[in-house]
């Protein structure tokens, strides 16, 4: 095969249909592999949607209707038919000239994207964009096909590359992706986003001809059997400025959330009395396209303009001020018109019925007006420090609430939270319908959850055997009596209450009987998880007669989360009789606690996971917990 630059190697016409059938079988078997090859080799000046379609087109059109001569056996171990198909795919990807432009499958009403990868994948994508087409093809042959440098150069020459060795050398400077088959470079594992719901609803042409795309690698439309798919015209790239054109905003019908399995911001309908105000929408999009001094982004949020037309969630007048709310699949953008307004951006991807339950529309002092999700049936407010007080109804005509009190969550007194109840259409179980959201000063309130303590009832001899067969308890909605009590007692010790926090959890991990019959101490681990994946935790103890929780440690990391569910903490305590004690407590899998001071130590098994050591004076100590598995953990930094 090396050295041929003409048509792909094919068998003679008289060979009948069997060689074509063999080629079709090879293409189906290796479809995903060939599409990945084409995607990496295609020009980098295309957007991801166009590259996905062009990659599938290059592979699907690699199957000829007839053969002309028998392919030569390759030097490697792949079959000659596959090698011929690979060569045709490479040529199509390397030479998408105007006279020979790829005819991409047609997709109406959808934009297709490969999933976002990590930082290493993004860096690799940028590096590939700086290479010319032959070098990208060389990288693809090395990364996808596993060819060595010599075989890569031979294949490139057969595909018509004059300076194949130079292309191989240029590609050698790039490292491969972090994963063997990263989703960021897999056009068969795409995310789908609608673009023109309103136009299709108006024209009643809701047909989506994904057609010959073959996303599940079955590739049943490869030309062998079934009805033929007519050739489609090339799908042009979106015109410049399309993403910031008010006429192209995506508008979702009001009933979509009742018919989709994805309940997040993509299911929010377009609302507001100014949703047809083109001038207002244009100003909002212009503010996103060209951020100015009045633009604000929560920490870590990309401020770049949207790549595709965003969804219009709201455009209306709130307290005499025009407000526009947009969503591009990753970020929420709130535009406030007039003096003192501007653009606010927040991360909001991969939401759920709770985290996508409300957005702050307007803030005046300590009062907040929210736009609620369409699946919210009832809205109330309640004081976080008054768990026994009834909640207060909150009016929300057309989803826009009346002014609701907020307050700082880290203030142990005075903070108010939203209590929302979702429709039975998405939460049939009544106990799962209600949930709490707390305003943290940003666009999105944080979801409050609660993890109860392990099931055990300490006895006088302090040796209850907890049921180790039970799994760790998962966070649940913080609306029950125990959850409200826990938040009232320990909620103000959360480690992070700033904009960008997605969920806050209070976990009551231990209850410790105090020496000298002085009552009990309640131990909590409080966790904050942000929209960008970062998180932090803090341990706190609530002692008798204390006015609030005492923080015993904290810091960033995965402690008290599902990946690191074990924790331990300690503190000094003076009994009513004046005796100094070191108190320590661990979570349910802590079997032994070791404490070391300057001239003393204590090392004891702890059936109830707690320890109290009386000392004459407070000194620096080191605490270590041994888990049932033998692993060791230490407290969070103080």
VENDA-V711114 format. One record per pair of residues at least 12 apart in sequence whose ideal C-beta (glycine too) atoms are under 6 Angstrom apart, sorted by the first residue. I is the first residue (numbers start at 1). J is the second residue. If there is no record, write none. Layout:
i->I j->J
i->I j->J
//
This chain:
i->1 j->72
i->1 j->74
i->1 j->83
i->1 j->158
i->2 j->154
i->2 j->158
i->4 j->158
i->5 j->160
i->8 j->84
i->8 j->87
i->8 j->88
i->9 j->71
i->9 j->84
i->10 j->67
i->10 j->68
i->10 j->69
i->11 j->67
i->11 j->70
i->13 j->66
i->19 j->67
i->22 j->81
i->23 j->63
i->23 j->81
i->24 j->63
i->24 j->222
i->24 j->224
i->26 j->81
i->26 j->82
i->27 j->63
i->27 j->85
i->27 j->222
i->28 j->219
i->30 j->82
i->31 j->217
i->31 j->219
i->32 j->188
i->32 j->217
i->34 j->59
i->34 j->89
i->35 j->55
i->35 j->56
i->35 j->59
i->35 j->187
i->35 j->188
i->36 j->144
i->36 j->186
i->37 j->140
i->37 j->144
i->38 j->55
i->38 j->58
i->38 j->59
i->38 j->89
i->38 j->93
i->39 j->51
i->39 j->55
i->39 j->187
i->40 j->140
i->41 j->93
i->41 j->136
i->41 j->137
i->41 j->140
i->42 j->54
i->42 j->93
i->44 j->129
i->48 j->113
i->48 j->114
i->49 j->111
i->49 j->112
i->50 j->237
i->52 j->112
i->52 j->187
i->52 j->190
i->53 j->104
i->53 j->105
i->53 j->235
i->54 j->102
i->54 j->104
i->55 j->187
i->56 j->105
i->56 j->213
i->57 j->102
i->57 j->103
i->57 j->104
i->58 j->89
i->58 j->92
i->58 j->93
i->58 j->102
i->59 j->89
i->60 j->212
i->62 j->85
i->62 j->88
i->62 j->89
i->63 j->222
i->63 j->223
i->71 j->84
i->87 j->158
i->87 j->159
i->90 j->137
i->90 j->159
i->91 j->159
i->94 j->133
i->94 j->137
i->94 j->159
i->101 j->234
i->103 j->231
i->103 j->232
i->104 j->234
i->104 j->235
i->105 j->211
i->105 j->212
i->105 j->213
i->106 j->209
i->106 j->232
i->107 j->210
i->108 j->208
i->109 j->194
i->109 j->196
i->109 j->200
i->109 j->208
i->110 j->192
i->111 j->193
i->111 j->195
i->111 j->308
i->112 j->190
i->113 j->191
i->114 j->184
i->114 j->190
i->115 j->183
i->115 j->191
i->117 j->182
i->117 j->184
i->120 j->178
i->121 j->177
i->121 j->182
i->121 j->184
i->124 j->177
i->127 j->174
i->131 j->170
i->134 j->161
i->134 j->167
i->135 j->167
i->135 j->170
i->135 j->171
i->138 j->152
i->138 j->167
i->138 j->168
i->138 j->171
i->139 j->171
i->139 j->174
i->141 j->155
i->143 j->176
i->149 j->168
i->152 j->168
i->153 j->165
i->153 j->168
i->188 j->215
i->188 j->217
i->193 j->329
i->197 j->250
i->197 j->252
i->198 j->251
i->211 j->229
i->212 j->229
i->243 j->306
i->243 j->308
i->243 j->309
i->244 j->285
i->244 j->289
i->246 j->278
i->246 j->281
i->246 j->282
i->248 j->309
i->249 j->309
i->249 j->312
i->250 j->309
i->250 j->311
i->251 j->270
i->251 j->312
i->252 j->269
i->254 j->269
i->257 j->374
i->257 j->375
i->258 j->425
i->263 j->353
i->263 j->426
i->264 j->351
i->264 j->356
i->265 j->327
i->265 j->348
i->265 j->351
i->265 j->356
i->268 j->313
i->269 j->374
i->270 j->312
i->271 j->314
i->271 j->399
i->272 j->314
i->272 j->315
i->272 j->316
i->273 j->316
i->274 j->315
i->274 j->316
i->275 j->315
i->280 j->322
i->284 j->324
i->284 j->335
i->287 j->335
i->287 j->343
i->288 j->305
i->288 j->333
i->289 j->305
i->291 j->303
i->294 j->342
i->295 j->342
i->295 j->343
i->296 j->344
i->297 j->345
i->298 j->346
i->298 j->442
i->298 j->499
i->298 j->500
i->299 j->500
i->300 j->532
i->301 j->345
i->301 j->347
i->306 j->328
i->310 j->326
i->310 j->327
i->310 j->328
i->311 j->327
i->313 j->325
i->313 j->327
i->314 j->371
i->318 j->361
i->318 j->362
i->318 j->369
i->319 j->362
i->321 j->338
i->322 j->337
i->323 j->336
i->323 j->361
i->330 j->349
i->331 j->345
i->332 j->346
i->332 j->348
i->332 j->443
i->333 j->345
i->334 j->443
i->344 j->443
i->346 j->442
i->346 j->443
i->346 j->444
i->347 j->531
i->347 j->532
i->353 j->422
i->353 j->426
i->354 j->435
i->354 j->447
i->355 j->447
i->355 j->502
i->356 j->373
i->357 j->373
i->357 j->420
i->358 j->370
i->358 j->372
i->358 j->437
i->358 j->445
i->359 j->371
i->359 j->443
i->360 j->443
i->366 j->406
i->366 j->407
i->367 j->403
i->368 j->404
i->368 j->406
i->368 j->439
i->369 j->401
i->369 j->403
i->370 j->401
i->371 j->399
i->371 j->400
i->372 j->396
i->372 j->399
i->375 j->422
i->375 j->423
i->375 j->426
i->376 j->420
i->376 j->422
i->377 j->421
i->377 j->423
i->378 j->421
i->379 j->394
i->379 j->396
i->379 j->420
i->380 j->392
i->380 j->393
i->380 j->394
i->380 j->419
i->381 j->394
i->381 j->404
i->381 j->416
i->382 j->419
i->383 j->416
i->384 j->415
i->384 j->417
i->384 j->487
i->384 j->491
i->385 j->413
i->385 j->488
i->387 j->484
i->387 j->485
i->387 j->488
i->391 j->419
i->406 j->439
i->409 j->438
i->409 j->497
i->410 j->492
i->410 j->497
i->412 j->492
i->412 j->548
i->417 j->436
i->417 j->438
i->418 j->437
i->419 j->436
i->420 j->435
i->421 j->433
i->421 j->434
i->434 j->479
i->435 j->477
i->436 j->448
i->436 j->478
i->440 j->497
i->440 j->499
i->440 j->501
i->441 j->499
i->442 j->499
i->446 j->501
i->446 j->504
i->447 j->503
i->448 j->478
i->448 j->504
i->449 j->475
i->449 j->478
i->449 j->505
i->450 j->476
i->450 j->478
i->450 j->483
i->450 j->486
i->450 j->506
i->451 j->473
i->451 j->475
i->451 j->507
i->452 j->473
i->453 j->508
i->454 j->466
i->454 j->588
i->458 j->608
i->462 j->608
i->463 j->607
i->466 j->588
i->472 j->565
i->475 j->505
i->486 j->506
i->486 j->508
i->487 j->506
i->489 j->542
i->490 j->506
i->490 j->524
i->490 j->540
i->490 j->549
i->493 j->526
i->493 j->538
i->493 j->540
i->493 j->549
i->493 j->551
i->494 j->526
i->494 j->528
i->495 j->528
i->495 j->536
i->495 j->537
i->495 j->538
i->495 j->554
i->496 j->528
i->496 j->536
i->500 j->530
i->500 j->531
i->501 j->528
i->501 j->530
i->502 j->529
i->502 j->530
i->502 j->531
i->503 j->529
i->504 j->528
i->505 j->527
i->506 j->524
i->506 j->526
i->507 j->525
i->507 j->560
i->508 j->524
i->509 j->523
i->509 j->525
i->509 j->587
i->510 j->523
i->510 j->585
i->510 j->609
i->512 j->585
i->512 j->610
i->515 j->581
i->515 j->612
i->516 j->575
i->516 j->577
i->518 j->575
i->518 j->576
i->519 j->544
i->521 j->541
i->521 j->543
i->522 j->542
i->523 j->541
i->523 j->585
i->524 j->540
i->525 j->539
i->525 j->560
i->525 j->567
i->526 j->538
i->527 j->560
i->527 j->561
i->536 j->556
i->537 j->559
i->537 j->560
i->538 j->551
i->538 j->554
i->539 j->552
i->539 j->553
i->539 j->569
i->539 j->636
i->541 j->571
i->552 j->569
i->552 j->571
i->553 j->569
i->553 j->635
i->553 j->636
i->553 j->637
i->553 j->638
i->554 j->636
i->555 j->636
i->555 j->637
i->566 j->587
i->566 j->589
i->566 j->633
i->567 j->587
i->568 j->586
i->568 j->625
i->568 j->633
i->568 j->635
i->569 j->635
i->570 j->584
i->570 j->623
i->571 j->583
i->572 j->618
i->579 j->614
i->580 j->615
i->581 j->612
i->581 j->614
i->582 j->613
i->582 j->615
i->583 j->612
i->584 j->611
i->584 j->623
i->585 j->610
i->586 j->609
i->586 j->625
i->589 j->627
i->589 j->628
i->590 j->609
i->590 j->625
i->591 j->626
i->591 j->628
i->592 j->605
i->592 j->626
i->593 j->606
i->593 j->611
i->593 j->625
i->594 j->624
i->595 j->621
i->595 j->623
i->596 j->622
i->597 j->619
i->597 j->621
i->598 j->619
i->623 j->635
//
